[in-house]
Amino acid sequence: QVQLQESGPGLVKPSQTLSLTCTVSGASITTNSYYWIRQPPGQGLEWMGVITASGTTYYSPSLKSRTSISRATSKNQYTLQLNSVTHEDTAVYYCAREFDDWGQGPQVTVSS
């Protein structure tokens, strides 16, 4: 059974960097593609980016300038960094494996 668990702060101040880590169990992050997806309040799901099995990354054009996804294969974890956050980055943030398995999705609020 594949499980994903997001971890990171639930509150980030404007202009700072949002950082979330996804810990994967039951599958290797080197054999599938892993995504970050978010859902702002009252809105639909937004695809943010992906890191493939080979470690190649792709980002949403609207977020590309502020987003970075990396991984630690020894820990079977991958990390999202979103720079220069604003209130519009308040959302539930999900990590997902091939859109088949999802983490619980913590709420991250951007507020001073």
C-alpha positions as CSV (number, residue, x, y, z in Angstrom):
1,Q,0.0,0.0,0.0
2,V,1.4,3.4,-1.1
3,Q,1.2,6.2,1.4
4,L,2.2,9.8,1.1
5,Q,2.5,12.3,4.0
6,E,3.0,16.0,3.7
7,S,4.9,17.9,6.4
8,G,5.7,21.5,6.9
9,P,4.5,24.7,8.5
10,G,0.8,25.6,8.3
11,L,1.4,29.3,8.5
12,V,3.8,31.3,6.3
13,K,4.3,35.1,6.2
14,P,4.0,37.1,3.0
15,S,7.2,37.3,0.9
16,Q,8.7,34.3,2.6
17,T,9.2,30.8,1.2
18,L,6.7,28.0,1.6
19,S,8.4,24.6,2.0
20,L,6.7,21.3,2.2
21,T,8.1,17.7,2.2
22,C,6.3,14.6,1.1
23,T,7.4,11.3,2.6
24,V,6.5,8.3,0.5
25,S,6.2,4.7,1.8
26,G,5.3,1.6,-0.2
27,A,6.8,2.8,-3.4
28,S,10.1,4.3,-4.6
29,I,10.3,7.9,-5.7
30,T,12.7,6.8,-8.4
31,T,10.1,4.6,-10.2
32,N,7.1,6.9,-10.6
33,S,6.3,10.6,-11.2
34,Y,5.4,12.6,-8.1
35,Y,3.3,15.7,-8.2
36,W,2.4,18.8,-6.1
37,I,-1.2,20.0,-6.5
38,R,-3.0,22.7,-4.5
39,Q,-6.6,23.9,-4.0
40,P,-7.2,27.5,-2.9
41,P,-10.3,28.1,-0.9
42,G,-13.4,27.9,-3.1
43,Q,-11.4,27.0,-6.2
44,G,-10.5,23.9,-8.1
45,L,-7.4,21.8,-8.1
46,E,-4.2,23.5,-9.5
47,W,-1.3,21.4,-10.8
48,M,1.9,23.0,-9.6
49,G,4.7,20.7,-10.8
50,V,6.1,17.2,-11.1
51,I,9.3,15.4,-10.6
52,T,9.7,12.3,-12.8
53,A,11.3,9.0,-12.0
54,S,14.6,10.2,-13.5
55,G,14.5,13.4,-11.5
56,T,13.4,15.8,-14.3
57,T,11.1,18.5,-13.1
58,Y,8.3,20.4,-14.9
59,Y,6.3,23.3,-13.5
60,S,3.1,25.1,-14.2
61,P,3.9,28.1,-16.4
62,S,2.1,30.4,-14.0
63,L,4.2,29.3,-11.0
64,K,7.5,28.4,-12.7
65,S,9.4,31.5,-11.7
66,R,8.7,30.8,-8.0
67,T,8.6,27.0,-7.7
68,S,11.2,24.4,-7.1
69,I,10.8,20.6,-6.6
70,S,13.6,18.5,-5.4
71,R,14.1,15.0,-3.9
72,A,16.1,13.1,-1.4
73,T,16.2,9.5,-2.7
74,S,17.9,8.1,0.4
75,K,14.9,9.3,2.5
76,N,12.3,8.6,-0.2
77,Q,11.1,12.2,0.1
78,Y,10.5,15.1,-2.3
79,T,10.1,18.7,-1.4
80,L,8.2,21.7,-2.7
81,Q,9.5,25.3,-2.4
82,L,7.4,28.2,-3.3
83,N,9.1,31.6,-3.1
84,S,7.7,35.1,-2.4
85,V,4.4,33.9,-1.3
86,T,1.3,36.1,-1.1
87,H,-2.2,35.7,0.4
88,E,-3.2,34.1,-2.9
89,D,-1.0,31.1,-2.2
90,T,-3.2,30.1,0.7
91,A,-4.4,26.7,-0.1
92,V,-4.6,23.0,0.7
93,Y,-1.4,21.4,-0.7
94,Y,-1.3,17.8,-1.8
95,C,1.5,15.5,-2.9
96,A,0.5,12.7,-5.2
97,R,2.0,9.7,-7.0
98,E,0.8,9.5,-10.6
99,F,-2.5,11.0,-9.4
100,D,-3.3,7.5,-8.0
101,D,-2.2,8.0,-4.4
102,W,-2.6,11.3,-2.5
103,G,-1.5,12.7,0.7
104,Q,-4.0,14.1,3.2
105,G,-3.3,17.7,2.2
106,P,-2.4,20.2,4.9
107,Q,-3.9,23.7,4.8
108,V,-1.2,26.3,4.4
109,T,-2.1,29.9,5.2
110,V,-0.2,32.9,4.1
111,S,-0.7,35.7,6.7
112,S,1.3,38.2,8.7
